[in-house]
Amino acid sequence: MKQHLIVEVFRSSKHDGMYLYVKKSVGLKDIPEALMTRFGSGVSAMTMLLTKDQKLARADTDKVIQGIQEKGFYLQLPPAKDEYLLDLYKTPTEAVY
């Protein structure tokens, strides 16, 4: 038996690369207030049928399904920035070579 969920993915209005996966039928109504304060207003990015054998770009499908079933949501955080890329945002006098 295949396990699947109809999922809606919301992107954060405050943080690039932060996404919330929730059951489509529930939406954001059961998300803890503290998380929504940090996340901002959710902007619907997509709705999809999520199955265990499906590949996601930056999340483990099993963890997404497990998070939604146990907590009612799965929070995908932005990828960590490589330390060497952070030098691009420093002024030349701050960069360490």
N, C-alpha and C positions, 0 to 999 in steps of 0.2 A: 504494500500500500504506500503510495506516494504521499508525502506530507507537503501541503502547500498553504499559502496564505495570500490573501489579496491585501497588498501593502500600499500605503501612501507614504511618499518620501517628501519631507519638508526641509527646505534649506533655511539656515539661520539668517535673520535680517541684521544680525550684529557681527557675526564671525564668518569669514570666507572659509569654505571647506567643512563647515559643521552641518551635519544633517541628522534629522530624527526620522526613524522608520517606525510606523505605527500601523495597526490594523485599519484598513480603509473604513470599516463600519464604525469605529470608535473615534478616529481622528485625534485631535490634541486635547480633548476634554479631560482625560485622566492623567495628564502629565503633571508631575509635581510643580507647584508654583515657583519654588526656588530655581528649578531647571528652566522654566519658561522665562523667568526674569533674566537669567544669563543668556538664554538662547534668543530671546527677542520674539517678535511675531514670526510665526512660521509661514514661509511662502511655499505653496505647493509646487514641487519640482516634477513629480511624476507619480503615476499609479501603475502598479505592476503585479503580476501573479508571480510570487516568489516560491520556488521549489527547492528542495534540498540539493538537487544536482545542478542548480544554476550557479554560474560564476558572477560575482560582483567585482567591480573594479578595485575598490579599496576596503572591502569588508568581507569577513568570513560568513558565508551564508548560514552555516549552522549556528554561529553566535548570534546573528541577526534574528533568526527564528526563535532561538532559545530566549533571548532578551525580550522579545515581544510576548512570548508565552508566559514568562515568569514575572516581568515587570510592567508589561504593557507597552514597552517602547525599546528601541535600540538607538543609542547615541553614537554617531560616527564623528570622531574628532578630526580636525585638520591634520594632515601629515606633518610630522616633525621636520623642521627645517635643518638642513645640514649646516654645520658650524661654518664651513668655508663659504657658504652662500651668504651668511650674515655679514661678512666683510663688505659685501656690495652696498650695504645700507649704512656703513660707518663712514665718517669723513676720513680723508687720507691720513690725518694725524692720529686717528683712533685705531686704524687697522694695524694688526700685529702680523708681521711677516716672518 
